[in-house]
Amino acid sequence: MDFNFTEEQNMLRETVRSFVDKEIMPYIAEWDREGQFDQNLYKRLADLGLMGVCIPEEYGGSGMDYNALAIVCEELERGDTAFRTAVSVHTGLNSMTLLQWGNEEQKQKYLTPQAKGEKIGAFGLTEPGAGSDVAALRSTAVKDGDYYILNGSKTWISLCDVADHFLVFAYTDKSKKHHGISAFIVERTWDGFSSKAIKGKHGIRSGNTGELFFDNVKVPAENLLGEEGEGFKIAMSALDNGRFTVAAGAVGLIMACLEASVKYCHERETFGKPIGRHQLVQQMIAKMEAGLEMSRLLVYRAGELKNEGKRNTRETSLAKWQACDFANQAADDAMQIHGAYGYSDEYPVERYLRNSKAPVIYEGTREIHTVMQAEYVLGYRKDKPLNKTLPAWNPNKELV
């Protein structure tokens, strides 16, 4: 295994880091304080080719590999979780799912403008009574001639008020349980669709999150993604991609916590010496460094499996679970290192701590991933081959 980044990947990291330093870092404290969502940043991300970084050029993307997506997510979350979340949802959950499951007409109509950043995509799976238990969802889509009539609601949907296209999951046959769930591409402008932002969030305050409502929305039959009854498989494969981006983002958050803590260790003195000279502070710094390196290895291992076109549910689950836990611990330690000052938004670490909690919950809670990993080890869980997989990466830097 080659642990070195390519010249192209290093250039990508420098580009995203420069963007974060200039376009996010100077303003994020105020945006977070005011709960402000700057939609214009997505235009600038699109101009850099970051909204479709791992989507093939034939569909409007930048044509880079899946670890390039990880690099983008790392560096964006170093700025703030809200911006990594946007790429996770738009690219990881929506666009990569269209790439994997969409027919050619759907890719041309929806994937291409999303990869170019001309349109924004989102993902609608979670409901008020259906989170970890996906089969408990209550949304329905009833076939009526050339349309499906969609009714129901979704909650905790990122980009709810911003996205143009949504991947929405609903029952087409409740009697078949999770085998009766289907996936649909839904447009914001259709009659009966509405959204509402959720206010008062603990973290990711500069991100747009909320609810979707479907009141007899007429979805054209050609907007069925995959076949009827494949929705659960589609959702789970989408989560393999989304979890990958969340794990990569957690690496960026650990990196941010470490940078802030190291800086403060050299600035603050107690008992006549820099606090970095105190062994218990060094212990926290060392834990951050270990968490950073271990998380990064898990993420890029999953990315290489994606590049090879291999199923990576187990590896991505482990990366997501561990990286998010490490990030949560790093943020807690960073707050402790900063002491009373860390409790104020004068320093970024209180925001890091607030932001670190949501990824431990969404796209599979810590507990869900714990159970998954145990069941793999015990032999209770085995992944079956999917009839459609993400295109693999080849040495010619094309997804095939």
C-alpha positions in Angstrom: 0.0 0.0 0.0 1.3 3.4 -1.0 0.8 6.0 1.8 2.0 8.9 -0.3 -0.4 11.4 -1.8 -0.1 12.1 -5.5 0.9 15.5 -6.7 -2.7 16.1 -7.7 -4.0 15.2 -4.3 -1.5 17.5 -2.6 -2.5 20.3 -4.8 -6.1 19.6 -4.0 -5.4 19.8 -0.3 -3.6 23.1 -0.7 -6.5 24.5 -2.7 -9.1 23.5 -0.2 -7.0 24.6 2.8 -6.4 28.0 1.2 -10.2 28.3 0.5 -11.0 27.5 4.1 -8.4 29.9 5.5 -9.6 32.8 3.3 -13.4 32.1 2.9 -14.4 30.4 6.2 -12.0 30.9 9.1 -12.3 34.7 9.3 -16.1 34.6 9.4 -17.2 31.3 10.9 -17.4 32.5 14.6 -19.9 35.1 13.6 -21.8 32.8 11.3 -22.0 30.2 14.1 -23.1 32.8 16.7 -25.8 34.1 14.4 -26.9 30.8 13.0 -26.1 32.2 9.6 -26.0 30.0 6.5 -23.9 31.4 3.6 -25.3 29.8 0.5 -22.9 31.7 -1.7 -20.0 29.6 -0.6 -21.4 26.7 -2.6 -21.0 28.6 -5.8 -17.3 29.2 -4.9 -16.9 25.5 -4.0 -18.4 24.6 -7.4 -16.0 27.0 -9.1 -13.2 25.0 -7.6 -14.7 21.7 -8.8 -15.3 20.5 -5.3 -19.0 19.7 -5.5 -18.3 16.8 -7.9 -14.7 16.1 -7.1 -15.0 12.3 -7.5 -17.7 12.3 -10.2 -16.5 11.3 -13.7 -15.9 14.2 -16.1 -18.5 12.8 -18.5 -21.1 13.8 -15.9 -19.6 17.2 -15.1 -17.3 16.2 -12.2 -13.6 16.7 -11.6 -12.9 13.0 -12.2 -10.7 12.4 -9.2 -10.6 9.4 -7.0 -12.6 8.7 -3.8 -9.7 9.6 -1.5 -9.7 13.0 -3.1 -13.3 13.4 -1.7 -11.8 12.5 1.7 -9.2 15.2 1.4 -11.9 17.8 0.6 -14.0 16.7 3.6 -11.0 16.8 5.9 -10.1 20.3 5.0 -13.6 21.7 5.0 -14.3 20.3 8.4 -11.1 21.9 9.6 -13.0 25.1 8.9 -16.4 24.0 10.1 -18.6 20.9 10.2 -21.4 22.7 8.3 -19.4 22.9 5.1 -18.2 19.3 5.2 -21.8 18.3 5.9 -22.9 20.0 2.7 -20.4 18.1 0.6 -21.2 14.9 2.4 -24.9 15.2 1.6 -24.6 16.7 -1.9 -21.8 14.5 -3.1 -21.6 11.4 -0.8 -25.3 10.7 -0.2 -26.9 12.1 -3.3 -24.6 12.4 -6.3 -22.6 9.2 -5.7 -25.9 7.3 -5.2 -27.1 8.6 -8.6 -23.8 7.5 -10.1 -24.2 4.0 -8.7 -27.9 3.4 -9.2 -29.2 5.9 -11.7 -30.0 5.2 -15.4 -28.4 7.3 -18.1 -31.3 9.6 -18.4 -31.3 10.3 -14.7 -27.6 10.9 -14.6 -27.8 13.4 -17.4 -30.8 15.2 -16.0 -29.8 15.3 -12.3 -26.2 14.1 -11.7 -24.5 16.3 -14.3 -25.8 19.7 -13.0 -25.1 18.6 -9.4 -21.5 17.6 -10.2 -21.1 21.0 -11.8 -22.5 22.7 -8.7 -25.4 24.2 -10.8 -27.9 22.3 -8.6 -27.7 21.1 -5.1 -28.7 17.6 -4.0 -29.9 16.3 -0.6 -31.0 13.0 1.0 -34.3 12.3 2.7 -34.4 9.1 4.8 -34.8 9.9 8.5 -38.3 10.5 9.8 -39.7 11.6 13.2 -40.2 7.9 14.1 -37.6 6.3 11.9 -33.9 6.9 12.5 -31.7 3.9 13.2 -34.8 1.7 12.5 -35.2 2.6 8.8 -38.0 0.1 8.3 -40.2 2.2 10.6 -40.5 5.0 8.1 -44.1 6.0 7.3 -43.8 7.9 4.0 -45.7 6.3 1.1 -45.6 6.4 -2.6 -48.7 5.0 -4.4 -48.5 4.3 -8.1 -51.1 6.2 -10.1 -50.7 5.9 -13.8 -47.4 7.5 -14.9 -46.8 9.0 -11.4 -46.3 8.0 -7.8 -48.3 10.0 -5.3 -45.8 10.7 -2.4 -47.0 11.6 1.1 -45.1 11.8 4.4 -42.4 13.8 6.0 -38.6 13.7 6.8 -36.6 15.3 9.5 -33.0 16.3 10.3 -32.4 16.8 6.6 -29.3 18.8 5.8 -29.7 21.4 3.0 -33.5 21.2 3.5 -34.1 24.8 2.4 -31.3 24.9 -0.1 -31.3 21.7 -2.2 -32.9 21.6 -5.6 -33.1 17.7 -5.8 -33.8 15.2 -3.0 -33.4 11.4 -2.8 -36.5 10.4 -0.9 -37.4 7.0 0.4 -40.9 5.8 0.9 -42.9 2.6 1.0 -44.4 1.4 -2.2 -45.6 -1.9 -0.5 -45.8 -1.8 3.3 -46.5 -5.5 3.4 -43.0 -6.4 2.3 -41.4 -4.4 5.1 -38.0 -3.1 4.2 -38.2 -5.0 0.9 -41.1 -2.7 0.0 -39.2 0.6 0.3 -38.4 2.5 -2.9 -36.2 5.5 -3.8 -37.3 8.6 -5.7 -35.7 11.7 -7.1 -37.9 14.6 -6.0 -37.6 18.2 -7.2 -38.2 21.2 -4.8 -40.5 23.0 -7.2 -43.1 20.3 -7.4 -46.6 21.1 -6.0 -47.1 19.7 -2.5 -43.4 19.9 -1.4 -42.4 22.2 1.4 -39.5 22.5 3.9 -38.9 24.1 7.3 -35.5 24.7 9.0 -34.9 23.5 12.6 -33.7 26.2 14.9 -31.9 26.0 18.2 -29.4 23.3 17.4 -26.6 22.4 19.8 -24.0 22.5 17.0 -23.5 22.9 13.3 -25.4 26.2 13.7 -24.1 27.6 10.4 -25.6 24.7 8.5 -29.1 24.4 7.2 -31.0 21.5 8.7 -34.7 20.8 8.9 -37.9 19.0 7.8 -39.4 18.0 4.5 -43.1 17.6 3.9 -44.8 15.8 1.0 -48.5 16.4 0.4 -49.7 14.4 -2.6 -46.6 15.2 -4.5 -46.8 13.8 -8.0 -43.5 12.1 -8.8 -43.0 11.0 -12.4 -42.5 7.2 -12.7 -39.2 7.8 -14.5 -37.9 9.4 -11.3 -38.0 6.0 -9.5 -34.3 5.3 -8.7 -33.5 1.6 -9.3 -36.4 -0.8 -9.1 -39.4 -0.8 -6.8 -38.4 -2.4 -3.5 -34.7 -1.6 -3.9 -34.9 1.5 -1.8 -33.5 -0.1 1.3 -30.4 -1.4 -0.6 -30.0 2.0 -2.2 -30.2 3.7 1.1 -27.6 1.4 2.7 -25.2 1.8 -0.2 -25.7 5.6 0.0 -24.8 5.4 3.7 -21.5 3.7 2.8 -20.6 6.8 0.9 -22.0 9.3 3.4 -20.3 7.6 6.3 -17.0 7.7 4.5 -17.3 11.5 4.1 -18.3 11.9 7.8 -15.3 9.9 8.9 -13.0 12.0 6.7 -14.6 15.1 8.1 -13.9 13.8 11.7 -10.2 13.6 10.7 -10.4 17.3 9.9 -12.0 18.1 13.2 -9.3 16.3 15.1 -6.8 18.2 13.0 -8.5 21.5 13.9 -8.5 20.6 17.6 -4.9 19.7 17.6 -3.8 22.9 15.7 -5.8 25.1 18.2 -4.4 23.2 21.2 -0.8 23.3 20.1 -1.1 27.1 19.4 -2.6 27.7 22.9 0.0 25.4 24.6 2.8 27.7 23.3 0.9 30.9 24.3 -0.4 30.1 27.8 1.9 29.8 30.8 1.2 28.4 34.2 3.5 27.8 37.2 6.3 29.6 35.3 6.3 27.6 32.1 4.2 27.0 28.9 1.4 24.7 29.6 2.7 22.4 26.9 5.5 21.5 29.3 2.9 19.9 31.7 2.7 16.1 31.2 -1.1 15.9 31.6 -1.5 18.4 28.8 1.0 16.5 26.8 -1.0 13.4 27.3 -4.1 15.1 25.8 -2.0 16.3 22.8 -0.6 12.8 22.3 -4.1 11.3 22.3 -5.2 13.8 19.6 -2.2 12.9 17.5 -2.8 9.2 17.9 -6.5 9.6 17.1 -5.7 11.7 14.0 -3.3 9.2 12.5 -5.4 6.1 13.3 -8.6 7.7 11.9 -6.8 8.9 8.8 -5.6 5.3 8.1 -9.0 3.9 8.6 -10.6 6.4 6.2 -8.0 6.0 3.4 -8.2 2.2 3.7 -12.0 2.5 3.0 -11.3 4.9 0.2 -8.9 2.5 -1.5 -11.6 -0.2 -1.4 -13.9 2.2 -3.1 -11.2 3.0 -5.7 -11.0 -0.8 -6.3 -14.7 -1.1 -6.8 -15.1 -3.3 -3.7 -17.8 -3.3 -1.2 -16.6 -1.5 2.0 -19.5 -1.4 4.4 -17.5 -3.0 7.2 -14.4 -0.9 6.8 -16.4 2.3 6.3 -18.5 1.6 9.4 -15.3 1.1 11.5 -13.8 4.3 10.1 -16.9 6.3 10.8 -17.3 5.0 14.4 -13.7 5.4 15.4 -13.0 8.7 13.7 -16.1 10.3 15.1 -15.4 9.1 18.6 -11.8 10.3 18.4 -13.0 13.7 17.2 -15.5 14.0 20.1 -12.7 13.1 22.5 -10.2 15.5 20.8 -12.7 18.3 21.1 -13.3 17.6 24.8 -9.6 17.6 25.5 -9.1 20.8 23.5 -11.7 22.5 25.6 -9.9 21.2 28.8 -6.5 22.5 27.5 -8.0 25.9 27.0 -9.6 25.9 30.4 -12.0 28.7 31.1 -11.1 30.5 27.8 -12.2 27.4 25.9 -15.7 27.9 27.3 -16.0 31.2 25.4 -16.5 31.5 21.7 -13.4 33.8 21.8 -11.6 30.5 20.9 -12.9 27.9 18.4 -12.7 24.9 20.6 -16.2 25.3 22.2 -17.6 25.2 18.7 -15.5 22.1 17.9 -17.0 20.4 20.9 -20.6 21.3 20.0 -20.0 20.3 16.4 -18.4 17.0 17.3 -21.5 15.5 18.9 -23.8 15.2 15.9 -21.5 12.9 13.8 -21.5 10.5 16.7 -25.3 10.2 16.2 -26.1 10.6 12.5 -25.5 8.1 9.7 -25.4 5.3 12.2 -25.0 6.0 15.9 -22.0 4.9 17.9 -24.1 2.0 19.2 -25.3 0.9 15.7 -21.7 0.7 14.5 -20.6 -1.1 17.6 -23.2 -3.8 17.0 -22.3 -4.0 13.3 -18.6 -4.5 14.1 -19.4 -7.2 16.7 -21.7 -9.0 14.3 -19.0 -9.1 11.6 -16.5 -10.6 14.0 -19.0 -13.1 15.4 -20.1 -14.2 11.9 -23.7 -13.0 12.3 -23.3 -10.4 9.6 -22.0 -10.9 6.0 -22.3 -8.5 3.2 -23.9 -9.8 0.0 -22.7 -8.4 -3.3 -24.7 -5.6 -4.7 -26.1 -5.8 -8.2 -24.8 -2.3 -8.8 -21.5 -0.9 -7.4 -19.7 2.4 -7.6 -17.3 2.5 -10.6 -13.8 1.6 -9.7 -10.7 3.8 -10.2 -7.9 3.0 -12.6 -4.3 4.3 -13.1 -5.5 6.5 -15.9 -7.4 8.5 -13.3 -10.8 7.7 -14.7 -13.7 6.1 -12.9 -14.7 3.0 -15.0 
